[in-house]
Amino acid sequence: MKIKAKLKDGVTEVKLLLTSPMAGKEEAEKKKIEVSYIAHVTAKVNDKIVWEASTGPFLSKDPYFKFEFKGAKAGDKVVIETVDNKGKTDKDEAEIK
């Protein structure tokens, strides 16, 4: 996962690139791979949820998200947590610049 977070005029813009095949049952059968996709994404700053999304195999491989929020300051960390269709979690963070 790649995260970039930039503060400008009181608004933090986050660009997030996740790594996943995002393959549902039909696509997995066709490509002869395992069903695997990210089911939920959460972004937190100072333990407060600032953005979240429920996703599924309908997204393209390695999905890209861009979102904005207010209330953070430079130096704060954006923590991204993902949960896949099997319950496996992943977590990463980036400092707001």
C-alpha positions, 0 to 999 in steps of 0.5 A: 500500500502506498499513502501520500497525505498533504495539508493545504489551506486546512484540508488534508488530501490523501492519495491511497494505492492499495495492492490487491487482485480484487478478484471475485468468484467469476474472475478468480475461476476465469484466471484460475486464482484464489478469490481475493479482494479488499472488503473494507478500508478505514482511515484514522487520524489521532484514533478518529475515523476520517474516512472509510469505505466498504468495497468488493470485487467490483473494483479494479485490481490495485484500487486507487482512492483519493479523499479529503478531510479537515481537522488534521495538522502537519506532522499527524499520521494518517493510519490506513487499515484494510480487511480482506474477504477472508478477514486478514488485516493490513495496516500502514501509516503516513505522516501528513506533510 
